[in-house]
C-alpha cells in the first residue's frame, strides 16, 4: 500500500520551521512596508527606501532558508551513509 506523504511530512521538522520562519519574515516585511508607505506615501524617497530594504531582507531570508535546507539534506545523507555502513541490513532468504 503506497501512501503519498504531504510536503510537510517529506520536509521534516527543520525544513518546516525554516519555511514558516521565512513566511513570517516575508509577511512582516510586506505589512510593515504597507504601513510605512500609507503614512509617508508610495512614491517618495522613504517609500522607495522601504521597498529596497524590504527586498534585501526578503532575499536574505530566502537564502538562509535555502542554506538550511541544503545543510539538512547533506546531514541527512551523511547520517544515512554512516548508519548503513555501521549497521548494514541483513537480507532475509
C-alpha positions as CSV (number, residue, x, y, z in Angstrom):
1,X,0.0,0.0,0.0
2,X,1.6,3.2,-1.1
3,X,0.5,6.4,0.5
4,X,1.5,9.8,-0.7
5,X,3.1,11.9,2.0
6,X,2.3,15.6,2.3
7,X,5.0,18.1,1.6
8,X,5.2,18.9,5.3
9,X,5.8,15.2,6.2
10,X,8.5,14.9,3.5
11,X,10.4,18.1,4.6
12,X,10.9,17.2,8.2
13,X,10.9,19.4,11.2
14,X,13.8,21.7,10.4
15,X,12.7,22.4,6.9
16,X,9.2,23.1,8.1
17,X,10.3,25.5,10.8
18,X,12.6,27.3,8.3
19,X,9.9,27.7,5.8
20,X,7.5,29.0,8.4
21,X,10.1,31.5,9.7
22,X,10.7,32.6,6.1
23,X,7.0,33.2,5.6
24,X,6.8,35.2,8.8
25,X,9.7,37.4,7.6
26,X,8.1,37.9,4.2
27,X,4.7,38.8,5.6
28,X,6.2,41.1,8.3
29,X,8.3,43.0,5.7
30,X,5.2,43.4,3.4
31,X,3.0,44.5,6.3
32,X,5.4,47.0,7.7
33,X,6.2,48.3,4.3
34,X,2.5,48.9,3.6
35,X,2.1,50.7,7.0
36,X,5.1,53.0,6.4
37,X,4.1,53.8,2.9
38,X,0.5,54.5,3.9
39,X,1.9,57.2,6.3
40,X,4.7,58.6,4.1
41,X,3.3,58.0,0.6
42,X,4.1,55.5,-2.1
43,X,6.4,57.3,-4.4
44,X,8.6,59.3,-2.1
45,X,12.1,58.6,-1.0
46,X,11.0,56.9,2.2
47,X,8.7,54.6,0.3
48,X,11.4,53.6,-2.2
49,X,13.9,53.0,0.7
50,X,11.3,50.8,2.4
51,X,10.9,48.8,-0.8
52,X,14.6,48.4,-1.3
53,X,15.4,47.4,2.3
54,X,12.4,45.1,2.4
55,X,13.7,43.3,-0.8
56,X,17.1,42.9,0.8
57,X,15.6,41.4,4.0
58,X,13.4,39.0,1.9
59,X,16.3,37.8,-0.2
60,X,18.5,37.3,2.9
61,X,15.7,35.2,4.4
62,X,15.3,33.2,1.2
63,X,19.0,32.5,1.0
64,X,19.1,31.5,4.7
65,X,16.2,29.1,4.1
66,X,18.0,27.6,1.1
67,X,21.2,27.2,3.1
68,X,19.4,25.4,6.0
69,X,17.6,23.1,3.5
70,X,20.9,22.1,1.9
71,X,22.5,21.6,5.3
72,X,19.7,19.4,6.4
73,X,19.8,17.4,3.2
74,X,23.6,17.0,3.4
75,X,23.5,16.0,7.1
76,X,20.7,13.5,6.4
77,X,22.6,11.9,3.6
78,X,25.8,11.7,5.6
79,X,23.9,10.2,8.6
80,X,22.2,7.6,6.3
81,X,25.6,6.6,4.8
82,X,27.3,6.2,8.2
83,X,24.3,4.3,9.5
84,X,24.2,1.9,6.6
85,X,27.9,1.2,6.9
86,X,27.8,0.8,10.6
87,X,24.6,-1.2,10.7
88,X,24.3,-3.0,7.4
89,X,21.0,-4.7,6.7
90,X,21.0,-8.4,6.5
91,X,18.8,-9.7,3.7
92,X,16.4,-12.5,4.6
93,X,16.5,-15.5,2.5
